[in-house]
């Protein structure tokens, strides 16, 4: 099942432990280097919950605002590990082709 960059960023954020939604949104923005709309982030959470990658881990009220917490599930950890391995392999291939075995950039 495909994993979007936003999903990957949020799963990566949750790999360190439970986080609330806004914290994950900011983590994703930092990783992606771009702004993410709040509605987009919460739609992403819902998709990942539906797929069983994350689960709700309670909520609390802080200054009149509800914080919803999320936690990475076992299958979410597997999805993250698989996607990270795929990306690492693609990076190695690109670097091998760019720099070749001698460490020099190759040209076409």
MOVEN-V920416 format. One record per residue. N is the residue number from 1. RES is the residue in three letters. PHI is phi in degrees with one decimal (NA if undefined). OMEGA is omega as a letter, one per 40 degrees, with the letter a starting at -180 (NA if undefined). Layout:
{{N;RES;PHI;OMEGA} {N;RES;PHI;OMEGA}}
This chain:
{{1;UNK;NA;a} {2;UNK;-62.4;i} {3;UNK;-120.7;i} {4;UNK;-74.9;i} {5;UNK;-60.0;i} {6;UNK;-64.5;i} {7;UNK;-61.1;i} {8;UNK;-60.3;i} {9;UNK;-62.7;a} {10;UNK;-71.4;i} {11;UNK;-62.0;i} {12;UNK;-61.4;i} {13;UNK;-61.0;a} {14;UNK;-76.9;i} {15;UNK;-62.4;i} {16;UNK;-83.4;i} {17;UNK;136.3;a} {18;UNK;-57.5;i} {19;UNK;-143.2;i} {20;UNK;-87.8;a} {21;UNK;-54.3;a} {22;UNK;-65.0;i} {23;UNK;-62.0;i} {24;UNK;-66.0;i} {25;UNK;-59.1;a} {26;UNK;-65.1;i} {27;UNK;-59.9;a} {28;UNK;-61.9;i} {29;UNK;-59.9;i} {30;UNK;-64.6;a} {31;UNK;-66.9;a} {32;UNK;-84.2;a} {33;UNK;71.3;i} {34;UNK;-153.0;i} {35;UNK;-77.0;i} {36;UNK;-122.3;i} {37;UNK;-65.1;i} {38;UNK;-56.6;a} {39;UNK;-61.4;i} {40;UNK;-65.6;i} {41;UNK;-61.9;a} {42;UNK;-71.0;i} {43;UNK;-65.7;i} {44;UNK;-63.0;i} {45;UNK;-57.7;a} {46;UNK;-61.9;i} {47;UNK;-62.2;a} {48;UNK;-68.0;i} {49;UNK;-65.2;i} {50;UNK;-59.4;i} {51;UNK;-77.8;i} {52;UNK;83.2;a} {53;UNK;-81.2;i} {54;UNK;-134.7;i} {55;UNK;-141.4;i} {56;UNK;-67.5;a} {57;UNK;-129.0;i} {58;UNK;92.5;i} {59;UNK;-151.7;i} {60;UNK;-145.6;i} {61;UNK;-105.0;i} {62;UNK;-125.1;i} {63;UNK;47.3;i} {64;UNK;79.9;i} {65;UNK;-117.9;a} {66;UNK;-86.5;i} {67;UNK;-103.8;i} {68;UNK;-100.0;a} {69;UNK;-102.3;i} {70;UNK;-129.9;i} {71;UNK;-137.5;i} {72;UNK;-75.4;i} {73;UNK;-88.5;i} {74;UNK;-60.2;i} {75;UNK;-69.6;i} {76;UNK;-64.7;i} {77;UNK;-63.7;i} {78;UNK;-65.1;i} {79;UNK;-60.5;i} {80;UNK;-62.4;a} {81;UNK;-62.6;i} {82;UNK;-63.7;a} {83;UNK;-65.6;i} {84;UNK;-62.4;i} {85;UNK;-65.3;i} {86;UNK;-61.4;a} {87;UNK;-65.7;i} {88;UNK;-62.5;i} {89;UNK;-64.8;i} {90;UNK;-66.3;i} {91;UNK;-64.4;i} {92;UNK;-59.1;i} {93;UNK;-61.0;a} {94;UNK;-61.7;a} {95;UNK;-66.1;i} {96;UNK;-60.4;a} {97;UNK;-73.7;i} {98;UNK;-72.2;a} {99;UNK;-110.9;i} {100;UNK;57.0;a} {101;UNK;-74.1;a} {102;UNK;-87.1;i} {103;UNK;82.8;i} {104;UNK;-105.5;i} {105;UNK;-67.0;i} {106;UNK;-92.9;i} {107;UNK;-118.6;a} {108;UNK;-85.5;NA}}
